Amino acid sequence: MVRSLKAVPTGLWQALFGIMLAGLLLGACIPSPNLRSGNEATIAPGDTADIGGGDLKVTFLDVAEDSRCPLDVTCITAGRAIARITLDVNGKRQDSGLEFIGTRSQAGVNYESFHIVFSLSPSPVSTKRIEKKDYRLSVIASKQ
């Protein structure tokens, strides 16, 4: 028995073409495999985070100042913390100071082709002094 082939309706072809085109466009939006959007690390003073297979290195040098208002105290001003870092993108280095206003703030930096967001922990409390070695710097980087 021989079956006859029927023509595919034009509307179906348009729908299939639209689906294929959408797939191609979405595939083009996938970031580089070397640095996926949202690469993240948490580092201690003196440590370096190698983010994205070597494209970006962030070194947390130290906390030069921390006058942030403790969480368990009501203050007139929020205070600030200054964290010193070194950024390195493929051998191009820059030293920088990050200013964190208050206990829940973040600092953002654009360097070379990266957007980098930093947060500093722990937040101060009035009953405990934060030792330099206990600070942690969280880093989230994405390519621009």
PAZAPA-4460 file (N, C-alpha, C; in steps of 0.05 Angstrom, whole numbers, plus 32768, in hexadecimal, padded with zeros to 4 digits):
% residues 144
    n_x    n_y    n_z   ca_x   ca_y   ca_z    c_x    c_y    c_z   seq   type   mol
   8011   7FE9   8000   8000   8000   8000   8012   8019   8000     1      M     A
   800D   802B   7FEF   801C   8044   7FEC   800C   805A   7FF8     2      V     A
   8019   8069   800A   800B   8080   8016   8014   8099   8007     3      R     A
   8003   80AB   8005   800A   80C5   7FF8   8013   80D8   800E     4      S     A
   8027   80E8   8007   8031   80FC   801A   8020   8115   8017     5      L     A
   8018   8120   802D   8008   8138   802D   801B   8150   8032     6      K     A
   8014   8166   8027   8024   817E   802B   8020   8188   8048     7      A     A
   8036   8191   8054   8035   819C   806F   8029   81B8   806D     8      V     A
   8015   81BF   807D   8009   81D9   807C   801D   81EF   8081     9      P     A
   801A   8206   8074   802C   821D   8076   802E   8226   8093    10      T     A
   8019   8227   80A2   8019   822F   80BE   802C   821E   80CF    11      G     A
   802D   8204   80C9   803E   81F2   80D8   805B   81F8   80D3    12      L     A
   8062   81FD   80B9   807D   8204   80B2   8086   821E   80C0    13      W     A
   8074   8231   80C1   807A   824B   80CE   807F   8246   80EC    14      Q     A
   806F   8236   80F8   8072   8230   8115   808D   8222   811A    15      A     A
   8094   820E   8109   80AD   81FF   810C   80C5   8212   8108    16      L     A
   80C3   8223   80F4   80D8   8237   80EF   80DB   8249   8107    17      F     A
   80C5   8253   8113   80C6   8264   812A   80D3   8257   8142    18      G     A
   80CD   823D   8146   80D9   822E   815C   80F7   822B   8158    19      I     A
   80FF   8225   8140   811C   8221   813A   812B   823C   813D    20      M     A
   811F   8252   8134   812B   826C   8136   812E   8274   8153    21      L     A
   811A   826F   8163   811B   8276   8180   8132   8265   818D    22      A     A
   8134   824C   8186   8149   823B   8191   8165   8246   818A    23      G     A
   8168   824F   8171   8182   825A   8169   8189   8273   8178    24      L     A
   8175   8285   817B   8179   829E   8189   8180   829A   81A6    25      L     A
   8172   8287   81B3   8177   8282   81CF   8193   8275   81D2    26      L     A
   819A   8264   81C0   81B5   8258   81C1   81CB   826D   81BE    27      G     A
   81C6   8282   81AF   81DA   8297   81AC   81DD   82A7   81C5    28      A     A
   81CA   82A6   81D8   81CC   82B6   81F0   81DB   82A7   8207    29      C     A
   81E3   828F   8202   81F1   8280   8217   820D   828C   821A    30      I     A
   8215   8293   8233   822F   82A0   8237   8246   828D   8231    31      P     A
   825D   8299   822F   8276   828A   822A   827A   8275   823F    32      S     A
   8283   825D   8238   8287   8248   824C   829D   824E   825F    33      P     A
   82B0   8261   8258   82C5   8268   826A   82BB   8276   8283    34      N     A
   82A8   8288   827F   829C   8296   8296   827E   8298   8293    35      L     A
   8271   8286   82A1   8254   8287   82A0   824A   829D   82B1    36      R     A
   8234   82A8   82AA   8228   82BE   82B9   8223   82B4   82D6    37      S     A
   822B   82C5   82E9   8226   82BE   8305   823C   82AC   8312    38      G     A
   8254   82AB   8307   8269   829C   8314   826E   82A8   832F    39      N     A
   8271   8297   8343   8271   82A1   835F   8288   8293   836F    40      E     A
   8293   82A3   8382   82A7   8298   8394   82A6   82A8   83AE    41      A     A
   82AF   829B   83C4   82B2   82A9   83DE   82CE   82A4   83E7    42      T     A
   82DC   82BA   83ED   82F9   82B8   83F4   82FF   82C7   840E    43      I     A
   8315   82BD   841A   831F   82C8   8433   8335   82DC   842D    44      A     A
   833D   82ED   8440   8353   8300   843B   836C   82F0   8433    45      P     A
   837A   82FA   841E   8392   82ED   8414   838D   82D8   83FE    46      G     A
   8374   82D1   83FA   836D   82BC   83E6   8366   82C9   83CC    47      D     A
   8369   82B9   83B7   8362   82C1   839C   834D   82AE   8390    48      T     A
   8338   82BA   8384   8323   82AA   8377   832A   82AA   8359    49      A     A
   832C   8293   834D   8331   8290   8330   8316   828A   8324    50      D     A
   8309   829E   8318   82EE   829C   830E   82EF   8299   82F0    51      I     A
   82E0   8286   82E5   82DE   8283   82C8   82F7   8277   82BB    52      G     A
   8304   8265   82C9   831A   8257   82BC   8332   8269   82B7    53      G     A
   8336   827E   82C6   834D   828E   82C3   8348   82A9   82B6    54      G     A
   8331   82AE   82AC   832B   82C8   82A0   832C   82DE   82B4    55      D     A
   8322   82D9   82CC   8321   82ED   82E2   832B   82E1   82FC    56      L     A
   833D   82F0   8308   8347   82E9   8323   8342   8300   8336    57      K     A
   8336   82FA   834D   8331   830E   8361   8340   8306   837A    58      V     A
   8351   8318   8384   8360   8313   839D   8355   8326   83B2    59      T     A
   834D   831A   83C8   8343   8329   83E0   835B   832E   83F1    60      F     A
   8365   8347   83F1   837D   834E   8400   8377   8350   841E    61      L     A
   8364   8362   8426   835D   8364   8442   8346   8378   8445    62      D     A
   833D   837C   845E   8329   8390   8464   8339   83A7   8472    63      V     A
   833A   83BE   8465   834A   83D4   846F   833B   83E4   8484    64      A     A
   8321   83E3   8483   8311   83F2   8497   82F6   83E4   8499    65      E     A
   82EB   83E3   84B2   82D0   83D9   84B6   82C3   83E9   84CD    66      D     A
   82B3   83FD   84C5   82A5   840D   84D9   8286   8409   84D5    67      S     A
   827E   83F3   84C9   8262   83EE   84C5   8253   83EB   84E0    68      R     A
   823B   83F6   84E0   822B   83F4   84F8   8224   83D7   84FE    69      C     A
   8229   83CE   8517   8222   83B2   851E   8204   83AD   851B    70      P     A
   81FD   8394   8514   81E1   838C   850F   81CF   8390   8528    71      L     A
   81DB   838D   853F   81CB   838E   8558   81CB   83AA   8565    72      D     A
   81D2   83BF   8556   81D4   83DA   8561   81C6   83ED   854D    73      V     A
   81BA   8402   8559   81AE   8417   8548   81C2   842D   8546    74      T     A
   81CB   8433   852E   81DF   8448   8529   81D4   845F   851A    75      C     A
   81E1   8476   851C   81DA   848E   850D   81E2   848B   84F0    76      I     A
   81F9   847F   84EB   8203   847A   84D0   8208   845C   84CC    77      T     A
   8207   8454   84B3   820A   8437   84AC   8226   842E   84AF    78      A     A
   8239   8440   84AD   8256   8439   84AD   825E   842C   8492    79      G     A
   8277   8425   8491   8281   8419   8478   8297   8406   847D    80      R     A
   829C   83F5   8469   82B3   83E3   846A   82C2   83E7   844F    81      A     A
   82DC   83E5   8450   82ED   83E7   8438   82FC   83CD   8435    82      I     A
   82F7   83BF   841F   8306   83A6   8419   8319   83AC   8402    83      A     A
   8332   83A4   8405   8346   83A8   83F0   8348   838F   83DF    84      R     A
   8347   8392   83C5   8348   837B   83B2   835C   8381   839B    85      I     A
   8363   836C   838D   8371   836E   8374   8361   835E   835F    86      T     A
   835B   836B   8349   834E   835E   8332   8362   8359   831D    87      L     A
   8360   8341   8311   8373   8339   82FB   8363   832C   82E5    88      D     A
   8364   8339   82CE   8357   832D   82B6   836D   8328   82A2    89      V     A
   8373   830E   829E   8387   8306   828A   83A1   8316   828E    90      N     A
   83AA   8319   82A7   83C3   8326   82AC   83C2   8344   82B0    91      G     A
   83AC   8351   82AA   83A8   836E   82AF   839D   8371   82CB    92      K     A
   83AE   837D   82DD   83A7   837F   82F9   839F   839B   8301    93      R     A
   838D   839C   8315   8384   83B6   8321   837F   83B1   833E    94      Q     A
   838B   83C2   834F   8385   83C2   836C   836D   83D5   8371    95      D     A
   835C   83CE   8383   8344   83DE   8387   833B   83DC   83A4    96      S     A
   832C   83F0   83AD   831F   83EF   83C7   8301   83EE   83C4    97      G     A
   82F4   83DB   83D0   82D7   83D9   83CE   82CA   83E5   83E7    98      L     A
   82B7   83F7   83E4   82AA   8403   83FB   828E   83F7   83FE    99      E     A
   828A   83ED   8417   8270   83E1   841E   8263   83F3   8433   100      F     A
   824C   83FF   842C   823E   8411   843E   8229   8400   844D   101      I     A
   822B   8400   8468   8218   83F0   8478   821F   83D2   8476   102      G     A
   820E   83C3   8483   8213   83A6   8486   8208   8395   846F   103      T     A
   81F5   839F   8460   81E8   838F   844C   81EE   8399   842F   104      R     A
   8204   83A7   842C   8209   83B3   8412   821B   83A1   8401   105      S     A
   821A   83A8   83E7   822B   839A   83D4   823B   83B0   83C5   106      Q     A
   8251   83A7   83B9   8261   83BA   83A9   8264   83AD   838D   107      A     A
   8260   83BE   8379   8262   83B4   835D   8279   83C2   834E   108      G     A
   8286   83B2   833D   829D   83BD   832E   829A   83B3   8311   109      V     A
   829F   83C4   82FE   82A2   83BC   82E2   82C0   83BD   82DC   110      N     A
   82CC   83A7   82D4   82E8   83A6   82CE   82EC   8395   82B5   111      Y     A
   82FA   83A1   82A1   82FD   8394   8287   82E2   838C   827D   112      E     A
   82DE   8372   8277   82C4   836A   826C   82B2   835D   8282   113      S     A
   82B7   8362   829B   82A9   8355   82B1   8299   8369   82C2   114      F     A
   8282   835F   82CB   8273   836D   82E0   8276   835C   82F9   115      H     A
   8280   8367   830F   8286   8358   8327   8277   8364   833E   116      I     A
   8269   8354   834E   825B   835D   8365   8267   834F   837E   117      V     A
   826C   835F   8392   8279   8356   83AA   8267   835A   83C2   118      F     A
   8269   8348   83D6   825D   834D   83F0   8270   8343   8405   119      S     A
   826F   8351   841C   8282   834B   8432   8274   8340   844A   120      L     A
   8280   832B   8456   8274   831F   846E   828C   8319   8481   121      S     A
   8286   8315   849A   826C   8317   84A8   8265   8334   84AD   122      P     A
   824C   8338   84B4   8243   8352   84BD   824A   8355   84DA   123      S     A
   8252   836D   84E3   825A   8370   84FF   8243   836E   8512   124      P     A
   8249   8365   852A   8237   8365   8541   8247   8372   8558   125      V     A
   8239   837E   856B   8247   838E   8580   8257   837C   8593   126      S     A
   8250   8363   8596   825C   8352   85AA   8274   8343   85A0   127      T     A
   827B   8345   8586   8291   8336   857C   82A2   8346   8568   128      K     A
   82BB   8346   856C   82CE   8353   8559   82D3   8341   8542   129      R     A
   82D3   834B   852A   82D9   833B   8512   82F7   833B   850E   130      I     A
   8303   8324   850F   8320   8321   8509   8324   8323   84EB   131      E     A
   833A   832E   84E3   8340   8332   84C6   833D   8318   84B6   132      K     A
   8346   8302   84C2   8346   82E8   84B5   8329   82DD   84B1   133      K     A
   8316   82E8   84C0   82FA   82DE   84BF   82E9   82EB   84A9   134      D     A
   82F3   8300   849C   82E3   830C   8487   82E2   82FA   846F   135      Y     A
   82CC   82FC   8460   82C8   82EE   8447   82BD   8301   8432   136      R     A
   82C7   82FF   841A   82BE   830F   8404   82B0   82FD   83EF   137      L     A
   8297   8301   83EB   8288   82F2   83D6   828A   8301   83BC   138      S     A
   828F   82F3   83A7   8293   82FE   838C   8280   82F1   8378   139      V     A
   8271   8301   8369   8261   82F6   8353   8269   8305   833A   140      I     A
   8271   82F8   8326   827B   8305   830D   826C   82FB   82F5   141      A     A
   8268   830D   82E2   825C   8306   82C9   8269   8317   82B3   142      S     A
   826A   830C   829B   8275   831A   8284   8260   832E   827B   143      K     A
   826A   8346   8273   8257   835B   8269   8252   8357   824C   144      Q     A
***
